[in-house]
Amino acid sequence: MVGLFGNKNAGWVGVDIGSSSVKLVSLSQHGHDYQVDSYAVVPLPPSAVVDGTVENQGEVSDAIERGIKICGNKLRHAVIAVPSSAVITKRLEISNAFSEQELEEQVKIEADQFIPYALDEVALDFEVIGPVDNNHALNEILLVACRRDDVSSREEAVNGAQLQCEIVDVDTFATERLLPLLEGCNPDALIGLVDIGASTLTLNVFRKGKIVYNREQAFGGNELTNAIHQQYGMEVAEVEQKLRNGSLDDEIVEMLVMPFRQSVIQQVSRALQFFYSSGAQSQLSELYLAGGTAGIEGLSDLMQEEIGVPAKVVNPFSSIRVGPRLNQDRLINDAPMLAKACGLALRSFDR
């Protein structure tokens, strides 16, 4: 007999390996509905991930293992992502007369013309999007390529935590998957999503739900965290925790957090200027803020006021069920930094 909400389908855990922490999100599917069952945010030593590259697999594996214990689930399978800065994407148009094996060989031939590495050093994947609009004898192919070392270092870190890495995604695709879950998001509009991480600020722009622009800048929450650590002697992990739950002393907020908000807005404004100068035909209709820095009190309101675009903090869980074991208030506080991990967990239901 089918249950009231349909059969439960346990997904694979999404593992977002950032420069300052590892984030895990475990989802399940109940009929047509998703539920967040557990999550974890585990800090990383500064030397573990540098410039998006896993430098110390053991430290990352240890953090993921701690995250699994926090989740309390019997997690076995994982979805991870490589940063878009490490990935080459290309849309190809290839005859639809090729068999599956022939198509794979043809894609490799095409890829060899524009990938600046030997093909044996590269991990390749592709997806058939469908017929080209003005020529149905051709298929549009989305090709994704990445250095094997960038993929294997992350896979090995996950596998070293007693998880089986099933899928390696691209972080922009994980973000793209979130859009239907965002409250008030118009999927047909031109939407910006700024991910303000520990060391990088990334602007993603989506048109009709698909990524059309991506740019990274070397700026992030570490600047604020380190300033508080140096001036007030607090441990970095304590600073990050207090920033997340809004419990820093008023003096620290006034002296350091408020000026940093203005720096964030300046960096986002700069990223948008690059986007508009790239030939964009229209302005953004909405701007969403994700990442650990996005939750700074008042940041979204101030950004909306100064940039002139409606701005909201991302909460990927606003339209899905929350498991009974979770503290909803804490989940809301942590939601902006869990966005990418949630998008990765959603990928497991596409298999």
Secondary structure, 3 states (H helix, E strand, C coil): CCCCCCCEEECCEEEEECCCEEEEEEEEEECCEEEEEEEEEEECCCCCEECCEECCHHHHHHHHHHHHHHHCCCCCEEEEEECHHHEEEEEEEEECCCCHHHHHHHHHHHHCCCCCCCHHHEEEEEEEEEEECCEEEEEEEEEEEEEHHHHHHHHHHHHCCCCEEEEEEEHHHHHHCCHHHCCCCCCCCEEEEEEECCCCEEEEEEECCEEEEEEEECCCCHHHHHHHHHHHCCCHHHHHHHHHHCCCCHHHHHHHHHHHHHHHHHHHHHHHHHHHHCCCCCCCCEEEEECHHHHCCCHHHHHHHHHCCCEEECCCCCCCEECCCCCHHHHHHHHHHHHHHHHHHHHHHHC
